[in-house]
C-alpha cells in the first residue's frame, strides 16, 4: 500500500508508523480511570471511510491525517495533522 505524504508525495507504507484512530477524543490527564478505560479500550472498529493518524518516520517525520476506506484500503485524502491534535 502507498500513502500520500503532503510533503514528500506518495510513499510506501513501510516508511510510516500507524499512530491510531484520528477521531479519538482523549480525556484530560486528571480524568478518572473509567474515562481513560473508555477512551483506550471501548472504541468502534469502523467499516468504510475512517480518519487515521500516520507518522512519516522514514521521511519528513510529519504526522499525517489520512482518510482511508477500511474495506477497500482506498485513500480518500491526506493532510498534515494539527500540532495541537485537535483536527478531528
DSSP file (Angstrom, degrees, kcal/mol; ACC not computed):
  #  RESIDUE AA STRUCTURE BP1 BP2  ACC     N-H-->O    O-->H-N    N-H-->O    O-->H-N    TCO  KAPPA ALPHA  PHI   PSI    X-CA   Y-CA   Z-CA
    1    1 A X              0   0    0      0, 0.0    12,-2.3     0, 0.0     2,-0.4   0.000 360.0 360.0 360.0 144.4    0.0    0.0    0.0
    2    2 A X  E     -A   12   0A   0     10,-0.2     2,-0.4    11,-0.1    10,-0.2  -0.924 360.0-156.6-113.6 138.7    1.2    3.5   -0.7
    3    3 A X  E     -A   11   0A   0      8,-2.9     8,-2.8    -2,-0.4     2,-0.5  -0.913  17.7-123.3-115.0 141.5    0.3    6.5    1.5
    4    4 A X  E     -A   10   0A   0     -2,-0.4     2,-0.5     6,-0.2     6,-0.2  -0.725  20.1-163.1 -86.4 124.4    0.3   10.1    0.3
    5    5 A X  E  >  -A    9   0A   0      4,-2.1     4,-2.5    -2,-0.5    75,-0.0  -0.924  17.0-142.6-101.0 126.6    2.5   12.5    2.3
    6    6 A X  T  4 S+     0   0    0     -2,-0.5    -1,-0.1     1,-0.2     4,-0.1   0.734 101.7  35.9 -60.7 -20.5    1.6   16.1    1.8
    7    7 A X  T  4 S+     0   0    0      2,-0.2    -1,-0.2    -3,-0.0    -3,-0.0   0.857 129.9  26.4 -97.1 -46.1    5.3   17.0    1.9
    8    8 A X  T  4 S-     0   0    0      1,-0.3     2,-0.2     3,-0.0    -2,-0.2   0.597  98.4-131.2 -99.0 -13.6    7.1   14.0    0.2
    9    9 A X  E  <  -A    5   0A   0     -4,-2.5    -4,-2.1     2,-0.0    -1,-0.3  -0.533  61.7  -5.1  92.3-165.0    4.4   12.7   -2.1
   10   10 A X  E    S+A    4   0A   0     -6,-0.2     2,-0.3    -2,-0.2    -6,-0.2  -0.489  74.8 171.0 -70.2 126.3    3.3    9.1   -2.5
   11   11 A X  E     -A    3   0A   0     -8,-2.8    -8,-2.9    -2,-0.3     2,-0.1  -0.902  38.2 -87.3-135.6 161.4    5.4    6.7   -0.4
   12   12 A X  E >   -A    2   0A   0     -2,-0.3     3,-2.1   -10,-0.2   -10,-0.2  -0.400  34.6-123.7 -66.3 143.3    5.5    3.1    0.7
   13   13 A X  G >  S+     0   0    0    -12,-2.3     3,-1.8     1,-0.3    -1,-0.1   0.745 107.5  74.7 -59.7 -22.7    3.5    2.3    3.8
   14   14 A X  G 3  S+     0   0    0      1,-0.3    -1,-0.3   -13,-0.2   -12,-0.1   0.678  87.7  60.8 -66.1 -15.9    6.8    0.8    5.2
   15   15 A X  G <  S+     0   0    0     -3,-2.1    43,-2.3    42,-0.1    42,-0.3   0.558 101.0  68.9 -83.1  -8.8    8.0    4.4    5.7
   16   16 A X    <   -     0   0    0     -3,-1.8     2,-0.4    40,-0.2    40,-0.2  -0.732  66.9-145.8-113.2 156.5    5.2    5.2    8.1
   17   17 A X  E     -B   55   0B   0     38,-2.3    38,-2.7    -2,-0.3     2,-0.4  -0.988  27.1-122.7-116.8 132.0    4.2    4.2   11.6
   18   18 A X  E     -B   54   0B   0     -2,-0.4    36,-0.2    36,-0.2     3,-0.1  -0.598  26.5-176.8 -74.0 126.4    0.5    3.9   12.4
   19   19 A X  E     -     0   0B   0     34,-3.0     2,-0.2    -2,-0.4    35,-0.2   0.456  42.1-109.3-106.3  -4.0   -0.4    6.2   15.3
   20   20 A X  E     -B   53   0B   0     33,-0.8    33,-3.0     3,-0.0    -1,-0.3  -0.592  58.7 -10.4 116.7-173.6   -4.0    5.2   15.7
   21   21 A X  E >   -B   52   0B   0     31,-0.2     3,-0.9    -2,-0.2    31,-0.2  -0.498  47.3-155.7 -68.5 122.3   -7.5    6.5   15.2
   22   22 A X  T 3  S+     0   0    0     29,-1.8    30,-0.2    -2,-0.3    -1,-0.1   0.506  88.6  61.6 -80.3  -3.7   -7.5   10.2   14.4
   23   23 A X  T 3  S+     0   0    0     28,-0.5    -1,-0.2     2,-0.1     2,-0.2   0.486  73.4 117.4-100.8  -3.3  -11.1   10.6   15.7
   24   24 A X    <   -     0   0    0     -3,-0.9     2,-0.7     1,-0.1    64,-0.1  -0.443  53.4-150.9 -68.3 131.7  -10.4    9.6   19.3
   25   25 A X        -     0   0    0     -2,-0.2     2,-0.3    61,-0.0    -1,-0.1  -0.921  15.1-149.4-103.1 113.6  -11.1   12.3   21.9
   26   26 A X        -     0   0    0     -2,-0.7     3,-0.1     1,-0.1    10,-0.1  -0.605  13.7-120.5 -85.7 142.1   -8.8   11.7   24.8
   27   27 A X        -     0   0    0     -2,-0.3    -1,-0.1     8,-0.2     9,-0.0  -0.296  41.6 -83.2 -72.8 164.5   -9.9   12.7   28.3
   28   28 A X    >   -     0   0    0      1,-0.1     3,-2.2     2,-0.1    -1,-0.1  -0.294  43.2-108.3 -63.3 155.7   -7.9   15.2   30.3
   29   29 A X  T 3  S+     0   0    0      1,-0.3    -1,-0.1    -3,-0.1    -2,-0.1   0.816 118.8  55.7 -56.2 -33.0   -4.9   13.8   32.2
   30   30 A X  T 3  S+     0   0    0      2,-0.0    -1,-0.3     0, 0.0    -2,-0.1   0.422  82.2 120.5 -83.8   3.4   -6.7   14.2   35.5
   31   31 A X  S <  S-     0   0    0     -3,-2.2    -4,-0.0     1,-0.1     5,-0.0  -0.238  70.3 -98.8 -64.7 156.6   -9.7   12.2   34.4
   32   32 A X     >  -     0   0    0      1,-0.1     4,-1.7     4,-0.0     3,-0.3  -0.167  34.5 -99.3 -74.1 171.8  -10.6    9.1   36.4
   33   33 A X  H  > S+     0   0    0      1,-0.2     4,-2.6     2,-0.2     5,-0.2   0.827 120.1  58.4 -62.3 -34.6   -9.7    5.5   35.4
   34   34 A X  H  > S+     0   0    0      2,-0.2     4,-2.2     1,-0.2    -1,-0.2   0.898 105.4  49.4 -64.6 -39.8  -13.1    4.8   33.9
   35   35 A X  H  > S+     0   0    0     -3,-0.3     4,-2.0     2,-0.2    -1,-0.2   0.904 113.9  45.7 -65.5 -41.1  -12.8    7.7   31.5
   36   36 A X  H  X S+     0   0    0     -4,-1.7     4,-2.2     2,-0.2     5,-0.3   0.878 110.3  53.7 -70.4 -37.3   -9.4    6.5   30.4
   37   37 A X  H  X>S+     0   0    0     -4,-2.6     4,-2.9     1,-0.2     5,-0.8   0.933 110.5  47.3 -60.0 -46.1  -10.5    2.9   30.1
   38   38 A X  H  X5S+     0   0    0     -4,-2.2     4,-1.0     1,-0.2    -2,-0.2   0.904 112.9  48.7 -62.6 -42.1  -13.4    4.0   27.8
   39   39 A X  H  <5S+     0   0    0     -4,-2.0    -1,-0.2     1,-0.2    -2,-0.2   0.856 120.7  35.2 -67.6 -35.4  -11.0    6.2   25.7
   40   40 A X  H  <5S+     0   0    0     -4,-2.2    -2,-0.2    -5,-0.1    -3,-0.2   0.890 132.5  18.8 -87.3 -42.1   -8.4    3.4   25.2
   41   41 A X  H  <5S+     0   0    0     -4,-2.9     2,-1.1    -5,-0.3    -3,-0.2   0.725 108.1  68.2-108.7 -24.5  -10.4    0.2   25.1
   42   42 A X  S  <<S+     0   0    0     -4,-1.0     2,-0.3    -5,-0.8    -1,-0.2  -0.601  70.5 130.5-104.2  75.0  -14.1    0.9   24.2
   43   43 A X        -     0   0    0     -2,-1.1     2,-0.1    -3,-0.1    -4,-0.0  -0.844  57.3-104.3-124.0 160.1  -13.9    2.2   20.6
   44   44 A X        -     0   0    0     -2,-0.3     2,-0.5     1,-0.0    -1,-0.0  -0.435  15.9-144.9 -75.2 154.0  -15.6    1.4   17.4
   45   45 A X        -     0   0    0     -2,-0.1    -1,-0.0     2,-0.0    -2,-0.0  -0.808  33.0-151.9-116.3  84.7  -13.9   -0.6   14.7
   46   46 A X        -     0   0    0     -2,-0.5     2,-0.5     1,-0.1     4,-0.1  -0.155  11.9-148.9 -68.6 150.8  -15.4    1.2   11.7
   47   47 A X        +     0   0    0      2,-0.1     2,-0.3    23,-0.0    -1,-0.1  -0.982  68.9  12.9-115.4 124.0  -16.0   -0.3    8.3
   48   48 A X  S    S+     0   0    0     -2,-0.5    22,-2.8     2,-0.0    20,-0.1  -0.815 113.7  13.9 112.0-156.0  -15.7    2.2    5.4
   49   49 A X  E    S+ C   0  69B   0     -2,-0.3     2,-0.3    20,-0.3    20,-0.2  -0.304  71.1 163.3 -61.7 135.0  -14.2    5.7    5.4
   50   50 A X  E     - C   0  68B   0     18,-1.7    18,-3.0    -4,-0.1     2,-0.5  -0.994  36.8-120.7-154.5 146.8  -12.2    6.5    8.5
   51   51 A X  E     - C   0  67B   0     -2,-0.3   -29,-1.8    16,-0.2   -28,-0.5  -0.792  33.5-179.5 -93.8 129.7   -9.6    9.0    9.7
   52   52 A X  E     -BC  21  66B   0     14,-2.8    14,-2.7    -2,-0.5     2,-0.5  -0.912  23.7-132.2-127.1 153.6   -6.2    7.6   10.8
   53   53 A X  E     -BC  20  65B   0    -33,-3.0   -34,-3.0    -2,-0.3   -33,-0.8  -0.933  26.6-179.0-108.5 126.6   -3.1    9.2   12.1
   54   54 A X  E     -BC  18  64B   0     10,-2.7    10,-3.5    -2,-0.5     2,-0.5  -0.946  18.8-144.9-125.2 145.2    0.2    8.2   10.5
   55   55 A X  E     -BC  17  63B   0    -38,-2.7   -38,-2.3    -2,-0.3     2,-2.1  -0.953  12.4-141.8-111.8 121.4    3.8    9.3   11.3
   56   56 A X    > > +     0   0    0      6,-2.9     5,-2.2    -2,-0.5     3,-1.2  -0.518  35.6 164.5 -81.9  75.4    6.2    9.5    8.3
   57   57 A X  T 3 5 +     0   0    0     -2,-2.1    -1,-0.2   -42,-0.3   -41,-0.2   0.759  69.8  44.6 -71.0 -27.4    9.1    8.2   10.4
   58   58 A X  T 3 5S+     0   0    0    -43,-2.3    -1,-0.3    -3,-0.2     2,-0.1  -0.018 122.9  30.1-107.1  30.3   11.4    7.4    7.4
   59   59 A X  T < 5S-     0   0    0     -3,-1.2    -2,-0.0   -44,-0.2   -43,-0.0  -0.231 129.2 -18.6-145.4-122.5   10.8   10.6    5.6
   60   60 A X  T   5S-     0   0    0     -2,-0.1    -3,-0.1     1,-0.1    -2,-0.0   0.538  77.3-127.5 -79.3  -7.1    9.9   14.1    6.6
   61   61 A X      < +     0   0    0     -5,-2.2    -4,-0.2     1,-0.2     2,-0.1   0.614  57.4 148.6  69.8  15.6    8.8   12.9   10.1
   62   62 A X        -     0   0    0     -6,-0.2    -6,-2.9    -7,-0.1     2,-0.5  -0.429  51.3-122.2 -76.5 153.8    5.4   14.7    9.7
   63   63 A X  E     -C   55   0B   0     -8,-0.2    18,-2.8    18,-0.2     2,-0.4  -0.876  33.1-163.2 -93.6 128.8    2.2   13.5   11.3
   64   64 A X  E     -CD  54  80B   0    -10,-3.5   -10,-2.7    -2,-0.5     2,-0.7  -0.950  16.7-144.9-121.7 129.8   -0.3   12.9    8.5
   65   65 A X  E     -CD  53  79B   0     14,-3.0    14,-1.8    -2,-0.4     2,-0.5  -0.848  26.1-169.0 -91.7 116.3   -4.1   12.5    8.9
   66   66 A X  E     -CD  52  78B   0    -14,-2.7   -14,-2.8    -2,-0.7     2,-0.7  -0.919  18.0-148.0-114.0 130.1   -5.2   10.1    6.2
   67   67 A X  E     +CD  51  77B   0     10,-2.6     9,-3.2    -2,-0.5    10,-1.2  -0.870  32.2 171.5 -93.6 118.2   -8.8    9.4    5.3
   68   68 A X  E     -CD  50  75B   0    -18,-3.0   -18,-1.7    -2,-0.7     2,-0.7  -0.982  38.4-125.7-134.8 140.5   -8.9    5.7    4.3
   69   69 A X  E  >  -C   49   0B   0      5,-2.7     4,-2.7    -2,-0.4     5,-0.3  -0.769  20.2-156.7 -82.0 115.5  -11.7    3.3    3.4
   70   70 A X  T  4 S+     0   0    0    -22,-2.8    -1,-0.1    -2,-0.7   -21,-0.1   0.651  88.6  53.4 -71.9 -13.7  -11.0    0.3    5.8
   71   71 A X  T  4 S+     0   0    0      3,-0.1    -1,-0.2     1,-0.1    -2,-0.0   0.892 127.2  16.0 -84.3 -43.8  -12.9   -2.0    3.5
   72   72 A X  T  4 S-     0   0    0      2,-0.1    -2,-0.2    -3,-0.0     3,-0.1   0.548  93.0-127.9-107.0 -10.8  -11.1   -1.3    0.2
   73   73 A X     <  +     0   0    0     -4,-2.7     2,-0.2     1,-0.3    -3,-0.1   0.580  53.2 157.1  67.5  12.4   -7.9    0.4    1.6
   74   74 A X        -     0   0    0     -5,-0.3    -5,-2.7     1,-0.1     2,-0.6  -0.499  43.4-128.7 -67.4 133.0   -8.6    3.3   -0.9
   75   75 A X  E     -D   68   0B   0     -7,-0.2    -7,-0.2    -2,-0.2     3,-0.1  -0.756  26.3-178.7 -85.0 122.6   -7.0    6.5    0.2
   76   76 A X  E     -     0   0B   0     -9,-3.2     2,-0.3    -2,-0.6    -8,-0.2   0.600  60.4 -32.4 -98.5 -15.6   -9.6    9.3    0.2
   77   77 A X  E     -D   67   0B   0    -10,-1.2   -10,-2.6     2,-0.0    -1,-0.3  -0.909  49.6-151.3 170.2 163.7   -7.4   12.1    1.3
   78   78 A X  E     +D   66   0B   0     -2,-0.3     2,-0.3   -12,-0.2   -12,-0.2  -0.984  16.4 161.9-154.9 144.9   -4.4   13.2    3.3
   79   79 A X  E     -D   65   0B   0    -14,-1.8   -14,-3.0    -2,-0.3     2,-0.1  -0.977  47.5 -80.5-155.1 161.9   -3.3   16.4    5.1
   80   80 A X  E     -D   64   0B   0     -2,-0.3   -16,-0.3   -16,-0.2     2,-0.2  -0.427  51.4-117.6 -64.3 139.4   -0.8   17.4    7.8
   81   81 A X        -     0   0    0    -18,-2.8   -18,-0.2   -27,-0.2     2,-0.1  -0.506  32.7 -99.1 -77.7 148.9   -2.2   16.7   11.2
   82   82 A X    >   -     0   0    0     -2,-0.2     3,-1.5     1,-0.1     5,-0.2  -0.451  22.6-133.7 -66.4 135.5   -2.7   19.7   13.6
   83   83 A X  T 3  S+     0   0    0      1,-0.3    -1,-0.1    -2,-0.1    -2,-0.0   0.819 108.9  53.3 -59.9 -29.9    0.2   20.1   16.1
   84   84 A X  T 3  S-     0   0    0      1,-0.0    -1,-0.3     2,-0.0    -2,-0.1   0.582 109.4-126.2 -81.5  -9.2   -2.4   20.6   18.8
   85   85 A X  S <  S+     0   0    0     -3,-1.5     3,-0.2     1,-0.1    -2,-0.1   0.668  77.0 119.0  74.0  16.2   -4.1   17.3   17.9
   86   86 A X        +     0   0    0      1,-0.2    -1,-0.1     2,-0.1    -3,-0.1  -0.120  31.9 109.1-105.7  37.0   -7.5   19.0   17.5
   87   87 A X              0   0    0     -5,-0.2    -1,-0.2     1,-0.2   -65,-0.0   0.000 360.0 360.0-102.5  29.5   -8.0   18.2   13.8
   88   88 A X              0   0    0     -3,-0.2    -1,-0.2   -64,-0.1   -37,-0.1   0.494 360.0 360.0 -68.9 360.0  -10.8   15.7   14.3
